[in-house]
Structures are given as structure tokens and as C-alpha cells.
Amino acid sequence: MSHTLQILPNRSGNASENMAYDFLLLQRYPEPDAIRMRHYDWNQNAYTFGLSQKISYVDSEIKDHSAELCRRPTGGGVVSHLEDWTYSIVIPANHPLYKAQPIDAYKAVHQAIADALQIEGVDAILNTSPPNSKTPSVCFNKAEVFDVVLNNLPTKIAGAAQKRTKAGMLLQGSIWKPTAPNVDWDKFYQTFADQIARIMEAEIETVGWPDWVDYEIEKLVDQFDSEEWNRRR
């Protein structure tokens, strides 16, 4: 089966808006068989943290308590979005990577990042060593297996978190820009998309945003902004 990689327009938002749009891309996309991908920015400094993390741990790890704080629909650690390049990809349920083990999708997307960074002149590789500790952490403090790192250094460049539903698999990913200070990020995005299309055997298509109902968007934004969601653990 041939696949389409649909690239959506860049969009900035606050933390709850960014999480809501990623969730809608997973659960309410009008072309459910398409791979979809987007890059987004943050309207102000923000931290996101994994679905299962305890808020007491998160509060102890963040440095800027004036920043926005939002629980993601995916797993993973605490991520500062002050200096990162953020993206999301949804792999539909009919794609072979959805049907494989979750680590296979994680590895494939990070291989695409490493390949794109190498094209941009960064000596990036996949980490193949497990971390020394399984305790929760701030995302860029330690590299998990198949995270992107600088070659011959323990410096982590990119990590991601996943959520799998019947609709597909959402990967929310972050690249720490200070580790690659000379990258042209607009060029990188095109190269990254090309590598994703190659690895996932898909044709790239640039599309607009779906015509979602305003009420549905507002309801999800309110959920991701609520104390009940963010401090429930």
C-alpha cells in the first residue's frame, strides 16, 4: 500500500493549545490513512511532562515556575520548550510501523532526525546504550535507547514520547537546538520530512489545517489547561 505524508502548516500556541492540536491530529483527522506531520512553536516558555509522571516530581525539576506547565497525552519525561525545535508525527493504524513494536517507530523517526542532522553537518547518531537509571528524568539529562546523540559524546540531541490508540500512533518529539547551533532549521525541516518520507515509503503532500469544530478545539484546550488534568497524579 502506498502512503501519503501530509505536512501541515507551522503553528504557534500556548502549551494547552499545542497539546490539543496534536491530540486532534491523532483522533479526529479527516484523512485517517495519511501520515501527518507538523512543526510548532511556543508562545511563551513552557514545560510539558509525561502522562504518567507525578506532579510532585515535575514541580521539583522545573527551574522557571512562571512558565506554563502541561501534561502531555504521551509518555516521557519533563521537557523544557525554551530552546527546542518541536514536532509531532502521527502514524496511521494501517502503516507497518504502527503494527510493529513501538520501539521500531521510535527508532525509525529518530533515524530520520539523525540522517537529516548529518546532512546539515551535525555528527548525530542513534544511542544504542541503555541509561544507567530507570528513574524519571528531565528529558535532555539522559539518553534513552534510540534517542539521537552527538557521536562519541553523551550529549542528547533529540527525544520523543508516544501514544498509541486505535486511530494510530502519536509521536511528540523535541530537538534541543543548543546542541546544533549552526543548523538552518527551515532547511532541516525539509530534509527531515524527506527522510521521514523515505523511511516510511510515502509521498509528501503539503496540506492545510482540517476544518475542526471550534467547540471541539476549545473543549480540548480547556482539558489540557485544567488543574484536574495537570495535577491528577
Secondary structure, DSSP 8 states (H G I E B T S, - for coil): --EEEEE---EEE-HHHHHHHHHHHHHS-SSTTSEEEEEEEESS-EEEE-TT--HHHHHHH-S-TTSEEEE-SS---BEE-SSEEEEEEEEETTSHHHHS-HHHHHHHHHHHHHHHHHHTT--EEE--S--S--S--BGGGS--TT-EEETTS--EEEEEEEEEETTEEEEEEEEEGGGSTT--HHHHHHHHHHHHHHHTTEEEEE-------HHHHHHHHHHHHSHHHHT--
